[in-house]
């Protein structure tokens, strides 16, 4: 006689679960957390659709020293599209990605921060094929990031450098009407064909474009207007 019992079988043991592969084998979903150093608690920022996005590279907007508005705690982060499949993030810079912003002030100013709170997440870079590596200026006026407007098909294509007015980002959470016109300003454009770029009198090719993984954590100089970065030449 043959006997079967469901108790010894895991119903989903052999189901395929798409992970990010490469050096991220076994990593399926990522979440955003806030660590309260004083009371030593960890809270999860809810409201992220993990079926569409995997998140990372969080960056708080520094408080604008010229803004008399109440202190807000706006977090900007990168979200990579999980479609059509997750394989490839570390070296696949051409993967679709967007910048999102979320105001978590209520979590930090009350004792009610909870994984059950569904915060409102606002997409900042709808018009760009991909964007990543957000950095806030020390004075809280600017947010700079890497991206590409049209996208590219190679693993490491030429990036563009963009900036946003941080005050306008904060205003998204204070008004029901969101005006994205003129929000993103291009600082350094993509060089589509370096061979056709102008050459110096000595015959050396001039700036071929930005090729880098991400911006330095502290990339702003003390003037809050200049950014220092490296690029593969």
C-alpha positions in Angstrom: 0.0 0.0 0.0 1.1 3.6 -0.7 0.3 6.4 1.7 0.6 10.1 1.2 0.5 12.9 3.7 0.8 16.6 3.1 2.5 17.1 6.5 6.0 16.2 5.2 5.8 18.3 2.0 6.4 22.1 1.7 3.8 23.3 -0.8 6.1 26.0 -2.3 9.5 24.4 -1.7 10.2 23.9 -5.5 8.5 27.1 -6.7 10.8 29.3 -8.8 11.5 32.6 -7.0 13.2 35.2 -9.2 16.2 36.8 -7.5 18.7 39.5 -8.5 21.5 37.1 -9.3 25.2 38.1 -10.0 26.5 38.9 -6.5 23.0 39.1 -5.1 22.0 35.5 -5.3 19.1 34.7 -3.1 18.1 38.4 -2.7 14.5 38.8 -3.8 13.1 41.9 -2.3 14.6 44.9 -0.5 12.9 47.3 1.9 13.6 50.7 3.5 14.2 50.9 7.2 14.8 53.7 9.7 17.0 53.0 12.7 16.2 55.2 15.8 19.6 55.4 17.5 18.1 56.8 20.8 15.5 54.1 21.5 17.3 51.5 19.4 14.2 50.5 17.3 14.0 49.7 13.7 11.0 50.7 11.7 10.0 49.7 8.1 8.8 52.3 5.6 5.7 50.8 4.1 3.8 51.5 0.9 6.4 50.2 -1.6 5.0 47.9 -4.3 7.6 45.1 -4.2 6.0 43.4 -7.2 7.2 46.4 -9.4 10.2 47.9 -7.6 13.2 46.9 -5.6 14.6 49.9 -3.6 17.9 51.1 -2.4 20.4 54.1 -2.2 18.3 56.1 0.4 19.2 59.7 0.9 17.6 62.2 3.3 17.1 65.7 2.0 19.1 68.0 4.2 17.1 70.8 5.7 17.3 74.0 3.7 19.1 76.6 5.8 17.2 79.4 4.1 13.8 77.8 4.5 11.8 78.8 7.6 9.3 76.0 7.1 8.9 73.4 9.8 11.5 70.6 9.7 10.5 67.8 7.3 12.1 64.4 6.9 11.9 63.6 3.2 13.7 60.5 2.0 14.7 60.1 -1.7 15.7 56.7 -2.9 16.3 54.7 -6.1 13.8 52.1 -7.3 14.8 49.5 -9.9 12.1 47.9 -12.0 11.6 44.2 -11.5 10.3 43.7 -15.0 10.7 41.7 -17.2 12.9 39.8 -14.7 15.2 40.7 -11.8 18.4 39.2 -13.0 21.1 41.9 -13.2 21.5 45.0 -11.1 25.1 45.5 -10.1 26.5 45.7 -13.6 23.3 46.4 -15.6 23.2 50.2 -15.4 20.8 50.2 -18.4 18.0 48.6 -16.2 15.0 50.9 -15.8 15.1 52.8 -12.5 13.4 55.9 -11.0 13.8 58.2 -8.1 11.0 58.3 -5.5 10.5 60.6 -2.5 8.6 59.9 0.7 7.9 62.1 3.7 8.4 60.1 6.9 8.1 63.0 9.4 5.1 61.3 11.1 7.3 58.3 11.8 10.1 60.3 13.4 8.0 62.7 15.4 5.5 60.3 17.0 5.7 56.9 18.7 3.3 55.4 16.1 5.9 54.5 13.5 4.8 51.2 12.2 5.2 48.7 9.3 1.4 49.1 8.8 1.6 52.7 7.8 1.3 53.1 4.0 3.3 56.2 3.2 2.7 58.2 0.0 5.6 57.7 -2.4 6.1 60.2 -5.2 8.0 59.4 -8.4 10.4 62.3 -9.2 11.9 61.1 -12.5 9.0 60.0 -14.6 10.5 61.4 -17.8 13.9 59.7 -17.5 14.7 56.2 -18.7 16.7 55.5 -15.6 18.0 57.5 -12.6 20.1 56.6 -9.6 22.5 57.8 -6.9 20.7 60.8 -5.3 22.8 63.2 -3.2 21.6 66.2 -1.2 23.6 69.4 -0.9 24.7 70.3 2.7 22.5 73.4 2.7 19.5 71.4 1.6 18.9 73.5 -1.6 19.8 70.9 -4.3 19.4 67.3 -5.1 21.8 65.9 -7.7 21.7 62.4 -9.3 22.9 60.3 -12.2 20.5 59.3 -15.0 19.9 59.1 -18.7 16.9 60.6 -20.5 16.7 58.2 -23.5 18.5 55.2 -22.0 21.2 53.0 -23.5 21.5 49.3 -24.2 25.0 48.6 -23.0 25.9 47.6 -19.4 27.8 50.8 -18.8 26.6 53.6 -21.0 27.2 57.3 -20.7 25.4 59.0 -17.8 24.0 62.4 -17.4 24.1 64.6 -14.3 20.8 66.2 -13.2 19.7 68.5 -10.3 16.4 69.3 -8.6 15.3 72.1 -6.3 14.8 70.4 -3.0 12.2 72.9 -1.9 10.0 71.8 -4.8 10.4 68.2 -3.8 9.2 69.0 -0.3 6.2 71.0 -1.7 4.8 67.7 -3.2 3.8 66.6 0.3 2.2 69.9 1.2 0.0 70.4 -1.8 -2.5 68.2 -3.6 -1.3 69.6 -7.0 2.1 68.4 -8.1 3.7 70.5 -10.9 6.6 68.6 -12.4 7.3 71.2 -15.2 10.9 72.4 -14.9 11.6 70.2 -11.8 14.6 68.4 -13.4 17.5 70.4 -14.8 20.3 68.8 -16.8 23.7 69.8 -15.7 26.0 67.5 -17.8 24.6 66.1 -21.0 25.3 62.7 -22.5 28.0 62.5 -25.1 26.4 60.3 -27.8 29.5 59.9 -30.0 32.9 60.8 -28.4 34.7 60.4 -31.7 32.8 63.4 -33.1 33.5 65.6 -30.1 35.7 68.6 -30.6 39.4 68.0 -30.2 42.0 70.1 -28.4 44.8 71.8 -30.3 47.2 69.0 -29.1 45.0 66.4 -30.8 43.7 64.9 -27.5 40.0 64.1 -27.3 38.0 66.4 -24.9 35.5 65.3 -22.3 33.9 62.0 -23.5 31.0 62.0 -21.0 30.3 60.6 -17.5 30.9 56.9 -16.9 30.6 55.9 -13.3 28.8 53.7 -10.9 27.5 56.3 -8.4 28.3 59.7 -7.0 30.5 60.0 -3.9 28.6 60.2 -0.6 30.0 63.6 0.1 30.2 65.0 -3.4 29.4 68.7 -2.8 32.1 71.3 -2.1 31.5 74.0 0.6 29.9 76.4 -1.8 27.0 73.9 -2.2 27.1 74.5 -5.9 30.1 72.5 -7.1 30.2 68.7 -7.3 33.3 66.5 -7.4 33.1 63.1 -9.0 35.3 60.6 -11.0 34.7 59.2 -14.4 36.3 56.4 -16.5 38.0 58.2 -19.3 
